[in-house]
């Protein structure tokens, strides 16, 4: 089936009810997915310092990608990850293995409302470009956070195999929380998958204009006033 001329629209924030985390499945048999895997293999082999799959794939092909593969963790030489104009709705936790990453460009990726907590493992990340109006909890709109649940059966599509904090294997005890933290030059909502209360207690304190503790989201959550800085 031919791709539409424009990216699919996101309607997450058009209702006052609880928003839901995108869980659209990625077509792992598509040409687009295999081309993306080949791009990553080529970037690893050449030690590329920039990875920009959109222009390389062509926009109609790029828009068929809703997540990146775990193999992006192999891009340890990449300093610039350019995901401008994507149709991504999530990033894999393996982004935290990109040890050389300095610049993360997600601008106009309007379906990407959060990042995995593992992005905090990128020690050199110092510049970000994100469409903040699409983020959960951003101070200008205060979009509601989807309600989270603990346990192994909730949203397996986005649950990693390791604790986001200590990297221990996740088993039956999985504690999910949202937390808003400074990531390079933006405050970003992060999804934490923790193996214990100790790991949750070790999380940093969010900035003063955001919910000051890890939380499970939902429409009952009291956020600071919209537009307040």
N, C-alpha and C positions, 0 to 999 in steps of 0.2 A: 504494500500500500504506500503511495507516495506521501512524503512528508508535507505538512502544511507550510505555507509561505512564511508564517510567523510562529514564534514559540507558543506552546500552550500557556494560557493565562493561569495565574494562581488566584484562587478565590478564598484562601484561608481566612482572611480578615473581614469578610463581608457579612459575617454573622456574629451575634452577641453571645452565642453558645460557645462551649469549650471547643478550641481549635484542635486539630488532630495532626500528628506528625505524618508527613508524607511517607508512604511505604510502597510507592509504585515499583514493581519489579523491573530490574534491568534485563533486557533481552541479551542473554549471554551467547546466543547463536547468531546475532546480527553481524553484518559486515562492519558496521560502525564500531562495535565492541572489539572485534578482531583487529581492526585498523588501529584502535587506541592501544591495544596490547602491543602491537608492533612498534608504534611510536615510542612507548615506554622502553621496550627492549633496545631500540636504536639509541635512545637517549642515555641508557645505562652503558651501552657498549662504547659510545663516543665520549662519555664523561661530560655530557652537556651541562651547562650552567643555567640554561633557561629552558622551560618547558611550557609551550603554548599550543595545546592541542586544537583549539578552535580554528585558527587560520590554517593549520596543517591539514585538518580533516575536511574543512569546508563547513559552513554554518549549518546547512541542512543535515549533514551527517553528525556534527557536534551536538545538535539538539536532540539526537536520539540517545544521548548519554545522560542518565539520571544519577549516576554515582561513579566514582573512580574505583579501579580495582585495587586490592591490597598491594599489588606490585609497585604502587607509587612509593612505597617505603624503600625501594631499591634506588630511588633517585637521590642518592646521598651527595651528589655533586651539584645538584640544582640549587641555584641561589634565588631565581625568580620563577614562581609558579603563577602562570598567567591563565586564569580561568574566566576571563571577561566574557560577558554575554552568554553564559551557559544556561542549560536547562537542568542543572544539578539540583537535587533536593537533599543530598547528604554527601559528606566526605567520610572516607574510612578512617578508623583510628590510626592506621599505618602512616598517616601524614606526620605523626609525631616522630617517625624515624628519619625524616628528611633533615639531617643534622646540619646541612649547610644553608638551609632556607633562610633568606633574608627578607624577601618581598613576596607578599601574597595578594594577588589581584583577583577579587571576586565581584568586581563592580558589575552592576546590572544582572546579576544572577538572582532574580527576584523570587525564585522558589526555594532558595537556601536561607532558612530562617535561624539556623543554629550551626555550631561546629562541635566536633567531639572534643572533650576535655584534653585528649592526648596532644592537641596542637600546642599545649603549653610546654611540651617536651622539646620543641624546636628552639635551641639555645640562642640562635643568631637572628631570630625573626625580629625585625625592627621597623618594617613598613607594611601597612595593609591598606587596601582600597576595597571597601565593602559598601553595598547599598544598605545603609543602616535603617532605612524606612521599611525594609523587609524583615528586620530582625525582631524576634520576640523581646518584649520589654524595653526596646529602645526609648530613650527619654522623650523623643518628639511625638511618638504615637502610643507608646505603652501597649503594644499588641499583647494580648493574653498568651501566657505559656500553656501549652497542652498539659493536661493532668497526667502525671506519671504514676506507675504502680511498681512495687517491688516484686521480686521473684523471677524465675526463669521463663515463665510463659508469656510475659508481656513484651510485645514488639521484638520478637527474635530477629527481625530483619535488620535492626540497628544495634543489636547487643554484641559487643566484642567478646573475645574468649578470655581476655585478661582484665583484671581490675584497672580502671583508668588511673588510679593513684599509685598503687604499689606493684602492679603488674602480676600479682598472684593469679592463678587460674580462677575463673568464675565458675561456681557450681550452682548449688540450690540457693545460696544466699547472694542475692543481687539487689543492691540498694541504689535506686536511680534518683538523681537530683539535678535540678537546674542551678547554675551559678553564672552570674555575669561578671566577667573579669576583663581587664585591659589586655588585649592581644595586639601587640605592636602599637598602632596608632588609633585603634578603635576599642570600644567596650563591646564585647561579644557575648551572647548567651551560649553557654557550653553545657553539654550533656555529660554527666558523670555517671559511670557504672562502677559502684564501689563494692568491695567484698566484705566490708565491716564498718561499724560505727567509728572505729578508730581512724579509718581512712577518711570518712566524712568529716570528722573533727579536725583533721589536719589540713583541710582545704583553706585557701587564703580568704581574707575578708574582701567582699566586693566593694567597689567605689561607693562613696556616700550617697550618690543620687540613684542608687539601685537597691533592690532588695538585699539587705545586708547579711543574708545567710543562705545556705543551700536550701532549696525548697522543691516541692513536688508540683508546683504550678496549679492550674485550674482557675476558673473564673472567680473563685472566692479569694484568691490571693490579692492582698493589698499592695499595690505598687505606689511609689511616689507620684506626685502630680505630673501630668503630661507637660512636657516643655520646660520643666524645672531643671536648672543646672546650678 
